[in-house]
C-alpha cells in the first residue's frame, strides 16, 4: 500500500462525504467488513454499521464538511488530524435541529489493506459539538 493510494482514496472519499454522497463515501473508503473501534456497541461492524453511524450524523448535519489538517503515514496506517464544519439542521441523537453552525476537531487512525480502510479508530470532540448545539452547558471556569 503506497502513500499515494491512501491519500488519493482519502481525498476521493472526502469529496463524496463533503457533497453528502454517503454511499460513495462508504464504498470508496471502507472495506466491506471494516472494523470500527469507536461505534456504539449496538451498531454492527462493516459497511452496514458505517451507513447507520454516518447516516445518523448526516441527518443532523447534512452540510457536514471534513477537512484534513495533518496527515501522517506509517506502514499500513494513516493518521489524520481533522476539522469538521457543519450546520445542525436536523435531529441528532434525539436533539432537535438548532440551526447552529458547529466546528470540531478529531484525530483518526486508519489501517489499510487493498486500497481500503479495514480498521479505524477515532477520537473527536463530541462534547464540544454538544455544547455548540446547546445540548450541554460548558463547564464553569
C-alpha positions in Angstrom: 0.0 0.0 0.0 1.6 3.3 -1.1 1.0 6.7 0.5 -0.3 8.0 -2.8 -3.0 5.3 -3.0 -4.1 6.0 0.6 -4.1 9.8 0.0 -5.9 9.6 -3.3 -8.6 7.3 -1.8 -9.0 9.6 1.2 -9.3 12.7 -1.0 -11.9 11.0 -3.2 -13.9 9.7 -0.2 -13.7 13.1 1.4 -15.2 14.7 -1.7 -18.1 12.2 -1.5 -18.6 12.9 2.2 -18.5 16.7 1.7 -21.1 16.5 -1.1 -23.4 14.4 1.1 -22.9 11.2 -1.0 -22.9 8.7 1.9 -22.8 5.6 -0.3 -19.9 6.9 -2.4 -18.0 7.8 0.8 -18.5 4.4 2.4 -17.9 2.2 -0.6 -14.8 4.2 -1.6 -13.1 4.3 1.8 -14.1 1.2 3.7 -13.7 -2.5 3.0 -17.0 -4.4 3.3 -16.1 -6.0 6.7 -14.1 -3.0 8.2 -13.8 -2.8 12.0 -14.7 0.5 13.7 -13.4 0.9 17.3 -15.5 3.9 18.1 -19.0 2.8 17.2 -21.7 2.4 19.9 -21.8 -1.3 20.8 -25.3 -1.8 19.4 -24.1 -0.9 15.8 -22.9 -3.7 13.5 -19.4 -3.5 12.1 -18.6 -3.2 8.4 -20.3 -1.0 5.8 -23.7 -1.7 7.3 -22.7 -0.1 10.6 -21.0 2.8 8.7 -24.2 3.5 6.9 -26.1 3.7 10.2 -23.4 5.7 12.0 -22.7 8.3 9.3 -26.3 8.3 8.1 -27.4 9.4 11.6 -24.7 12.1 11.7 -25.6 13.4 8.3 -29.3 13.5 9.2 -28.4 16.0 11.9 -25.7 17.8 9.9 -26.4 17.4 6.2 -23.9 20.0 5.1 -21.0 18.4 7.1 -17.6 19.0 5.6 -14.4 17.2 6.5 -11.0 19.0 6.3 -7.8 17.1 6.9 -5.3 19.4 8.7 -2.4 17.0 9.2 -1.7 13.6 7.7 0.9 11.1 8.9 1.7 7.8 7.2 3.3 4.8 9.0 3.4 1.4 7.3 -0.2 0.4 6.6 -1.7 3.2 8.7 -2.7 6.7 8.0 -3.3 9.2 10.8 -5.4 12.3 10.2 -5.9 15.3 12.4 -9.1 16.9 11.0 -11.7 19.6 11.4 -15.3 19.1 10.7 -17.7 22.0 10.0 -21.4 21.7 9.7 -24.8 23.2 10.5 -27.2 21.5 12.9 -30.2 21.3 10.5 -31.8 18.0 11.6 -32.3 15.8 14.6 -29.1 14.4 16.1 -29.2 11.8 18.8 -32.7 13.0 19.8 -31.7 16.7 19.9 -33.9 18.8 17.6 -32.2 21.0 15.0 -30.8 24.2 16.4 -29.7 25.8 13.2 -26.3 26.5 14.8 -23.1 26.2 12.9 -20.5 23.9 14.6 -16.9 23.1 14.1 -14.9 20.4 16.0 -11.6 18.6 15.7 -10.6 15.0 15.8 -7.9 12.5 15.2 -8.4 9.3 13.4 -6.2 6.3 12.7 -7.0 4.1 9.7 -5.4 0.7 8.8 -5.4 0.0 5.1 -5.4 -3.1 3.0 -6.0 -3.4 -0.7 -6.7 0.3 -1.1 -9.4 0.5 1.5 -9.7 1.0 5.3 -10.1 -2.3 7.1 -9.8 -0.9 10.7 -10.4 2.6 12.2 -10.0 4.3 15.5 -11.4 7.8 16.0 -11.4 10.4 18.8 -13.4 13.6 18.2 -14.6 16.5 20.3 -18.3 15.4 20.6 -18.6 17.2 24.0 -17.7 20.4 22.2 -20.2 19.6 19.4 -23.0 19.1 22.0 -22.1 22.4 23.7 -22.1 24.2 20.4 -25.7 23.0 19.6 -26.9 23.9 23.1 -27.4 20.3 24.3 -24.9 20.7 27.1 -23.5 23.6 29.1 -19.8 24.4 29.1 -18.2 23.7 32.4 -17.9 26.6 34.8 -14.5 28.2 35.0 
